[in-house]
Amino acid sequence: MKNAWIIALREFKERIQSRYFILMALLGPAIVLFALYSLFSLSGDEKQKLHILVADPANIANGIMTGKAGQINYTFIEKYIEVEDFANQPQYQKFDALLEIIEKVLSNNLAFLFQRIIINPALINRIHRDLEKRLEILKADEFTAMNYETFRRVMHAVKLEVRDAYRPQMKNNYYMAAYTGFFFGALVLLFVFTFGMTILRSSSREKTNRVAEVMLSIVRPRELLLGKIVGIGLSALLQYALWFVGIALGLFVLRLTVFPDLFNATNLLENEGVFLNNSWVSLVYEKINFYVMLPWFIFIFILTYLFYGSLFAALGAAQGSDSDGQKFLIPIFLILLLALGAGYYLIENPQGSLNGFLAYFPFTSPVVILIKLALGIEDTQIWTFVVALLIMVLTAWCFLRFAGRIYQKALLANGYRLQWKDFLKWGLR
């Protein structure tokens, strides 16, 4: 084990000193933060400025509706406007949407919004709230003797909270939680494939350059394999740590500088503590339980990396030429796609007959387990979760032994074209 640790340190130092590692440590968090900033901005209501034409032939709103200052402007007209005329006639081209208030709106609570452009959902919600507020004031005056504030307390809208019948304690939106787990699973597979390719290229290069022959005169093949996998794996964990720190600091800065109004106490109070104006902000800052997801994410990554990394190392040692590696990479890539497909199947079919198998099957379980963690695991499902993790541990151990045998028998072999039968023969005997 001492020799394996020495090799691991050598691989680790070689990786972290490379320009690619340093570049990714800097650019990776920057790219993620830029993507999040774009999502925050585009899904919020900061960008669009709207000019809404309100067709109110019965003058129900009395020409009064308060929009968000500097962002939504309402222009009233006391006549009907055909939708075709609004869409085509020149005098209406300056308006972004037509809000049609019909005479019976106070009784049937029905109005129509015809948009000329695609309006941000957050701004549609804002228009909806502006209209509701105006109608509440009118109803309070016409049907009651109460002032508006009293009427609003009496007629407060019912809050409908959607929950999963199988996980009633889970308050978050099902799809939002499920696809959060899917994202973490996809990130695991992305890093596994990236650093697995590093293992493959390193093993192949040492075999081609005859460096492996010198190293095998000093250490055993299993020690060389283990040291390479552990060393590159440690560099992957360090890359993760740098990404997490960089992204966390960036999100903190965004919260304080770029989007401070979204976290204003007054805004949160108005929206009952929910970021109604920006679903992505709500997801990142409020709904993802990072204290649960990140530790399990790291643990699942380590297990997934061990058995995939051993396969990449074995392939690098066994290939007789570059074309061999490309031929055998295709099945591995398809297996990774299968894992993503399994996660999608679980999300769209939460009671599907294959879900149990997909949770236990080691090639698909990383994504499936992370989705289940994001959704919340019931007490009755803990044993299923534990068994799935044990299967992953056992599979990683078996794959390491399989790769060790290939390393021992194929690393010094040359002058052949690798076939499936050779790969299996070296690994199973």
BELDACOR-V636595 format. One record per backbone hydrogen bond with DSSP energy under -0.5 kcal/mol. CO is the residue of the C=O (numbers start at 1). NH is the residue of the N-H. Records with the same first field share a line. If there is no record, write none. Layout:
CO = NH  NH
This chain:
1 = 5
2 = 6
3 = 7
4 = 8
5 = 9
6 = 10
7 = 11
8 = 12
9 = 13
10 = 14
11 = 15
12 = 16
13 = 17
15 = 18
18 = 22
19 = 23
20 = 24
21 = 25
22 = 26
23 = 27
24 = 28
26 = 30
27 = 31
28 = 32
29 = 33
30 = 34
31 = 35
32 = 36
33 = 37
34 = 38
35 = 39
36 = 40
37 = 41
38 = 42
39 = 43
40 = 44
41 = 46
50 = 52  73
51 = 96  97
52 = 54  75
53 = 55  99
54 = 56  77
55 = 101
56 = 59
61 = 64
65 = 67
68 = 71  72
71 = 50
73 = 52
75 = 54
77 = 56  79
82 = 86
83 = 87
84 = 88
85 = 89
89 = 92
90 = 93
92 = 95
96 = 116  117
97 = 53  99
98 = 100  114
99 = 55  101
100 = 102  112
102 = 105
103 = 106
104 = 107  108
105 = 109
110 = 102
112 = 100
113 = 115
114 = 98
117 = 119
120 = 123  124
121 = 125
122 = 126
123 = 127
124 = 128
125 = 129
126 = 130
127 = 131
128 = 132
129 = 133
130 = 134
131 = 135
132 = 136
133 = 137
134 = 138
135 = 139
136 = 140
137 = 141
138 = 142
139 = 143  144
140 = 144
147 = 151
148 = 152
149 = 153
150 = 154
151 = 155
153 = 156
158 = 160
159 = 161
160 = 162
164 = 167
167 = 164  170
169 = 171
170 = 164
173 = 177
174 = 178
175 = 179
176 = 180
177 = 181
178 = 182
179 = 183
180 = 184
181 = 185
182 = 186
183 = 187
184 = 188
185 = 189
186 = 190
187 = 191
188 = 192
189 = 193
190 = 194
191 = 195
192 = 196
193 = 197
194 = 198
195 = 199
196 = 200
197 = 201
198 = 202
199 = 203
200 = 204
201 = 205
202 = 206
203 = 207
204 = 208
205 = 209
206 = 211  212
207 = 210
210 = 214
211 = 215
212 = 216
213 = 217
214 = 217
215 = 218  219
220 = 224
221 = 225
222 = 226
223 = 227
224 = 228
225 = 229
226 = 230
227 = 231
228 = 232
229 = 233
230 = 234
231 = 235
232 = 236
233 = 237
234 = 238
235 = 239
236 = 240
237 = 241
238 = 242
239 = 243
240 = 244
241 = 245
242 = 246
243 = 247
244 = 248
245 = 249
246 = 250
247 = 251
248 = 252
249 = 253
250 = 254
251 = 255
252 = 256
253 = 257  258
254 = 258  259
259 = 262
260 = 263
261 = 264
264 = 268
265 = 269
266 = 270
267 = 271
268 = 273
269 = 272
271 = 274
274 = 276
275 = 278
278 = 282
279 = 283
280 = 284
281 = 285
282 = 286  287
283 = 288
287 = 289
288 = 290
289 = 292  293
290 = 294
292 = 296
293 = 297
294 = 298
295 = 299
296 = 300
297 = 301
298 = 302
299 = 303
300 = 304
301 = 305
302 = 306
303 = 307
304 = 308
305 = 309
306 = 310
307 = 311
308 = 312
309 = 313
310 = 314
311 = 315
312 = 316
313 = 317
314 = 318
315 = 319
321 = 324  325
322 = 326
323 = 327
324 = 328
325 = 329
326 = 330
327 = 331
328 = 332
329 = 333
330 = 334
331 = 335
332 = 336
333 = 337
334 = 338
335 = 339
336 = 340
337 = 341
338 = 342
339 = 343
340 = 344
341 = 345
342 = 346
343 = 347
344 = 348
345 = 349
349 = 352
352 = 355
354 = 358
355 = 359
356 = 360
357 = 361
361 = 364  365
362 = 366
364 = 368
365 = 369
366 = 370
367 = 371
368 = 372
369 = 373
370 = 374
371 = 375
372 = 376
376 = 378
378 = 381
379 = 382
381 = 385
382 = 386
383 = 387
384 = 388
385 = 389
386 = 390
387 = 391
388 = 392
389 = 393
390 = 394
391 = 395
392 = 396
393 = 397
394 = 398
395 = 399
396 = 400
397 = 401
398 = 402
399 = 403
400 = 404
401 = 405
402 = 406
403 = 407
404 = 408
405 = 409
406 = 410  411
407 = 411
410 = 413
416 = 418
419 = 423
420 = 424
421 = 425
422 = 426
423 = 427
424 = 428
425 = 429
